[in-house]
Amino acid sequence: GHILPWIVWAQFLVLGADFLVPLSGRSGTNTIPGDVVVAAVYGWYVGTTLTLSARYLGEAERRVMQRVAAVALGLGVGMAWVAFPYSADRPKRLFVQHVERSYIEWTTQNVARVTATETGLLTSAIDWNGIGTVERHAPFGLPNGSEYCDASLGLYGRFPHLFPVRDMLAEAAWAPAARPPVPTLLDVGISRQPLGEGLVNLTLDIRGHTHIMFVIGPRAQVVEWSYGLRIDKWASGGGLPPPRPDCDCLFVFSAGTSSENRTGAALSNWIVVREGMLQLDVWTMYLKQRSPELTEYLARLPAWVDGAGWCVEMQLHSIQV
């Protein structure tokens, strides 16, 4: 009497697998393995099945059920240990960014000076196994000359993150490369107005492409900013958002604005800070633009890797307030 319900439930499990496995690839990061999400859902499936079949299981011998459970556990552990986790249907997702990164120092007289510039390919993976799987198993590995980055450096790891998820995508590798073919739209203008009592009002005018991100800190040095007028319903004193768990900074993301025609700043805001050294990391992304080096590397990736790439301009500002 239990065979027909079990067959119907098995078909439902197959349907669930077809639906959940592709989605599980969207949940994997360095801190949240996507396989755990799938295992948790399937554990619920199996638990429900056993609950609905309690009468049938009660009639079975205990030794038989123990052996069946041991065999199932052994098969599961063995498959997880031996099988390669990626395929064309379950690809590993890799992000490769061709970055131009400049270091800029500002004096108290508001004079900016570029101290260094470097260009290269930055590789990261949205996956529990990180980029090590590509390095070990892909025929061409990581880009030539890749070295692992230290995500703890700087204000936000000196990475051009698309979203504020540094702790989830902490593993990355940098390989020197030629300058990316971008039109150099990124530009930062700073004006300052002393307010007394060791406070200064900084006006930031940032020009860039359609996607602009910046982080500013240390957070303890920031007293108030213009964005607080829009988020005061949940913000703390001075209109500032709650402290971030992944950095001592404030993160701002802007999309849909562009200053390609140079007629104005894509982002214009003010911020009140205490005197001292302030860090400002700004980057703009050209999501539809690829360099020849980037295109060549993505084309060499095996079928079990889903690679995406774009070009980025990034500036790291040290501002003496």
Rosetta blueprint (number, residue, H / E / L):
1 G L
2 H L
3 I H
4 L H
5 P H
6 W H
7 I H
8 V H
9 W H
10 A H
11 Q H
12 F H
13 L H
14 V H
15 L H
16 G H
17 A H
18 D H
19 F H
20 L H
21 V H
22 P H
23 L H
24 S H
25 G L
26 R L
27 S L
28 G L
29 T L
30 N L
31 T L
32 I L
33 P L
34 G H
35 D H
36 V H
37 V H
38 V H
39 A H
40 A H
41 V H
42 Y H
43 G H
44 W H
45 Y H
46 V H
47 G H
48 T H
49 T H
50 L H
51 T H
52 L H
53 S L
54 A H
55 R H
56 Y H
57 L H
58 G H
59 E H
60 A L
61 E L
62 R H
63 R H
64 V H
65 M H
66 Q H
67 R H
68 V H
69 A H
70 A H
71 V H
72 A H
73 L H
74 G H
75 L H
76 G H
77 V H
78 G H
79 M H
80 A H
81 W H
82 V H
83 A L
84 F L
85 P L
86 Y L
87 S L
88 A L
89 D L
90 R L
91 P L
92 K E
93 R E
94 L E
95 F E
96 V E
97 Q E
98 H E
99 V E
100 E E
101 R E
102 S E
103 Y E
104 I E
105 E E
106 W E
107 T L
108 T L
109 Q L
110 N L
111 V L
112 A E
113 R E
114 V E
115 T E
116 A E
117 T E
118 E E
119 T E
120 G E
121 L E
122 L E
123 T E
124 S E
125 A E
126 I L
127 D L
128 W L
129 N L
130 G L
131 I L
132 G H
133 T H
134 V H
135 E H
136 R H
137 H H
138 A L
139 P L
140 F L
141 G L
142 L L
143 P L
144 N L
145 G L
146 S L
147 E E
148 Y E
149 C L
150 D L
151 A L
152 S L
153 L L
154 G L
155 L L
156 Y L
157 G L
158 R L
159 F L
160 P L
161 H L
162 L L
163 F L
164 P L
165 V L
166 R H
167 D H
168 M H
169 L H
170 A L
171 E L
172 A E
173 A E
174 W E
175 A E
176 P E
177 A L
178 A L
179 R L
180 P L
181 P L
182 V L
183 P L
184 T L
185 L L
186 L L
187 D E
188 V E
189 G E
190 I E
191 S E
192 R E
193 Q E
194 P E
195 L E
196 G E
197 E L
198 G L
199 L E
200 V E
201 N E
202 L E
203 T E
204 L E
205 D E
206 I E
207 R E
208 G L
209 H L
210 T L
211 H E
212 I E
213 M E
214 F E
215 V E
216 I E
217 G E
218 P L
219 R H
220 A H
221 Q H
222 V E
223 V E
224 E E
225 W E
226 S H
227 Y H
228 G H
229 L H
230 R L
231 I L
232 D L
233 K L
234 W L
235 A L
236 S L
237 G H
238 G H
239 G H
240 L L
241 P L
242 P L
243 P L
244 R L
245 P L
246 D L
247 C L
248 D L
249 C L
250 L E
251 F E
252 V E
253 F E
254 S E
255 A E
256 G L
257 T L
258 S L
259 S L
260 E L
261 N L
262 R L
263 T L
264 G L
265 A L
266 A L
267 L E
268 S E
269 N E
270 W E
271 I E
272 V E
273 V E
274 R E
275 E L
276 G L
277 M E
278 L E
279 Q E
280 L E
281 D E
282 V E
283 W E
284 T E
285 M E
286 Y E
287 L L
288 K L
289 Q L
290 R L
291 S L
292 P H
293 E H
294 L H
295 T H
296 E H
297 Y H
298 L H
299 A H
300 R H
301 L L
302 P L
303 A L
304 W L
305 V E
306 D E
307 G E
308 A E
309 G E
310 W E
311 C E
312 V E
313 E E
314 M E
315 Q E
316 L E
317 H E
318 S E
319 I E
320 Q E
321 V L
